[in-house]
Amino acid sequence: MSTINAPFGAGEAVSIVAAGTGGTLTISNQLTVITTATLTGNLALALTAGSELKAGAMVQLVATTNGTETVTFSVDIVAPVITGSAGKTVAQAFVYNGTKFYPCGAKIQVD
């Protein structure tokens, strides 16, 4: 994993390279950036908050889709389904409130 220097401690960069079940990622750092390879199928992403995580922790998701693939969330993240557009990249930030991760705002198409 790559280390990211952030104002509130070390961050973590996570890459997801396959569509389908993304598995459960345990979030242990106050800043985590999750990127995907170009999705060719729907992605199910489950995030679990590590015991050392503090309220205010951030997760940033950057996902590129081949068509109208979706990203769905479960476990410790409460968010609507993200639906992509052909060949486009979307970004979404989430904040941890001490119990769950919630979206900070609407997804943003970055290209």
C-alpha positions in Angstrom: 0.0 0.0 0.0 1.1 3.6 -0.6 1.4 6.1 2.2 -0.3 9.4 1.8 0.9 12.4 3.9 -2.2 14.0 5.3 -2.8 16.8 7.8 -4.4 14.3 10.2 -1.9 11.4 10.0 -0.8 8.8 7.5 -3.3 7.7 4.9 -3.7 4.6 2.8 -4.2 4.1 -0.9 -6.2 0.9 -1.9 -6.7 -0.3 -5.5 -9.5 -2.6 -6.6 -8.7 -4.3 -9.9 -11.7 -6.6 -10.4 -15.4 -6.1 -10.8 -17.8 -8.1 -8.8 -17.5 -8.6 -5.1 -14.8 -6.2 -3.9 -14.7 -8.0 -0.5 -14.6 -6.3 2.8 -12.0 -3.6 3.4 -11.1 -2.7 6.9 -10.5 1.0 7.2 -7.8 1.7 9.8 -6.4 5.1 8.8 -8.0 8.5 9.1 -7.7 9.0 5.3 -8.2 6.2 2.8 -8.3 6.6 -1.0 -9.9 3.7 -2.9 -9.5 3.6 -6.7 -10.8 1.1 -9.1 -9.5 -0.2 -12.4 -12.1 0.4 -15.2 -15.1 -1.6 -14.0 -16.6 -4.0 -16.5 -19.2 -5.4 -14.0 -20.9 -4.2 -10.9 -18.9 -3.8 -7.7 -20.1 -4.7 -4.2 -17.9 -2.8 -1.7 -18.1 -3.5 2.0 -16.2 -1.3 4.4 -15.6 -2.2 8.0 -14.3 0.5 10.4 -11.3 -0.6 12.4 -11.4 -0.3 16.2 -8.8 2.5 16.1 -10.8 4.7 13.7 -11.9 8.0 15.0 -15.0 10.1 14.1 -14.1 12.4 11.2 -12.1 9.8 9.2 -12.5 10.1 5.5 -12.7 7.6 2.6 -12.5 8.8 -0.9 -13.7 6.5 -3.7 -12.6 7.1 -7.3 -14.3 4.7 -9.8 -14.0 4.4 -13.6 -16.7 2.5 -15.5 -16.9 1.0 -18.9 -20.6 1.5 -19.2 -23.4 1.8 -16.6 -21.8 -0.4 -13.9 -22.8 0.2 -10.4 -21.0 0.4 -7.0 -23.1 -0.8 -4.1 -22.1 -0.5 -0.4 -22.6 -2.5 2.8 -21.5 -3.2 6.3 -20.2 0.1 7.9 -21.0 2.4 4.9 -24.4 3.9 4.3 -24.7 5.3 0.8 -26.8 5.1 -2.3 -25.8 3.1 -5.3 -23.4 4.9 -7.6 -24.1 4.3 -11.3 -21.4 5.1 -13.8 -21.5 6.4 -17.3 -19.6 4.9 -20.2 -15.9 5.6 -20.0 -16.3 8.1 -17.2 -14.8 8.5 -13.7 -16.7 9.4 -10.6 -15.5 10.5 -7.2 -17.4 10.3 -3.9 -16.2 11.2 -0.4 -17.4 9.6 2.8 -17.0 10.7 6.5 -17.1 8.4 9.5 -19.3 9.6 12.4 -18.0 7.1 14.9 -20.3 4.4 13.9 -20.8 4.4 10.0 -19.4 6.1 6.9 -21.8 8.6 5.2 -21.5 10.5 1.9 -20.2 14.0 2.3 -22.3 15.1 -0.8 -23.3 14.0 -4.2 -20.9 12.0 -6.5 -18.9 14.1 -8.9 -18.1 13.1 -12.5 -14.5 14.1 -12.9 -14.1 13.6 -16.7 
